[in-house]
Amino acid sequence: PIFFHKGYTRLEENVVHLDPVQVPSQTIILYGPSLPLPKGEYEVNISFKTAADEGTSMGNMHLHWNQSGVETMEIVAGRPAFGLFTYTNNTMVRMDFVYSRAAPLDLRSLSILRVK
């Protein structure tokens, strides 16, 4: 695995489960991969499931790719979670997720795909 996380893994469903009762507030819940990527344009997709009402903020995914490059993707119930970013050097790429604790959340997958 290239991502580390709090919460627990439900192997039968192949998800990382986050529960607001068990996970600390306003802290990084998931992070990685802390690896360099080739220069280019990338699409980040996060697949998740929650019973929260549509429009509820589930947290923010922060993408760090150099000393000053940071982009934030808000993860919102009922909406696709994806973003595009341009990576112009080969420094470490790190993503971290700060969970809002608004409702339980199952993280199914996270992909980083080079599109150009």
Sequence and secondary structure as in RCSB ss.txt:
>XXXX:A:sequence
PIFFHKGYTRLEENVVHLDPVQVPSQTIILYGPSLPLPKGEYEVNISFKTAADEGTSMGNMHLHWNQSGVETMEI
VAGRPAFGLFTYTNNTMVRMDFVYSRAAPLDLRSLSILRVK
>XXXX:A:secstr
   EESSEEETTTTEEEE TTTS TTSEEEEEEEEE  SEEEEEEEEEE  S TT EEEEEEEE SSS EEEEEE
ETTS EEEEEEE S SEEEEEEEE  SS EEEEEEEEEE  
